[in-house]
Amino acid sequence: MAASSRSARDAKRRVQQMEAKRELRREQVKRRKRDNILAISGGAAALALALILQLTVFSSNPSEEEFAAAQAGLASPSATPSASPSNGGNIPKPETAAGKTFTGELKLNRGVLGVELDGSKAPQAAAVFKSLADQNFYAGLACHRLTTGETFGVLQCGSKTGDGSGDPAYTWGPLENTPADNNYPAGTIAVARTSGNAYGNGTQFFIVYKDTVIPADAAGGYTVVGRVTSGLDVVTGIAAAGLKPGDNATDGAPAEPVTIDSFSLK
């Protein structure tokens, strides 16, 4: 009887040990799955954050609040009021540029660019920039932002305050001549705007110095108003000098200040 009892106890202990090992394996499998999910989620979060911050390139510099919100919840803080879906009396009529081509020069402190604006494809945008150029609006303003990503290279200019902020008293739309494939070839001149707002265009524009992909947002793409006809190497030279120390690795202020001496169109 004693031997039988020991055998029964040994058998029971072996069964318990086997169950314990199975439970351990189940927990290990669960842990691996959980770790994989966290890793995937972390990668998705980083990608979403990069996209959010990338899209803000063409509105204004992201504020500390916006950056923190993007990192924490990948959601923007309360939206500011959108521009009216109609233009005010201070915005020139598209008819003043419709069917016309304007040529001229954008003189930077680093060199001169030949430019051409297309009033056939983007009459409202061409009318706006012709009007601002005629008023000598851009003289002395900065090109405050440079991106140097592998497929994301632009120089952005025209903020009245010089820090990327838009002028709430000067907004207009609609979007015109936006690329269906989100591709902006080198030499493109396009209009900066508030994210998600087709009537959030303003005085800012960006020059694409290498083939660039910019995902459309809820409003669409970005209005292509013209192109650089000469001197694009001036912008590539600015990009080659890099970004101001302390800025993001591929997005910030140019290392050497860039200002507009004049912008003339005829």
Secondary structure, DSSP 8 states (H G I E B T S, - for coil): -HHHHHHHHHHHHHHHHHHHHHHHHHHHHHHHHHHHHHHHHHHHHHHHHHHHHHHGGGT----HHHHHHHHHHS---S------SS--TTS--GGGTTT-EEEEEEEETTEEEEEEEETTT-HHHHHHHHHHHHTTTTTT-B--EEE-BTTBEEEEE--SSSSS---TTS-B----S--TT-EE-TTEEEEEE-TT-TT-EEEEEEEEEE-EE----SS----EEEEEEE-HHHHHHHHHT-B-TTSBTTEESBSS--BEEEEEE-
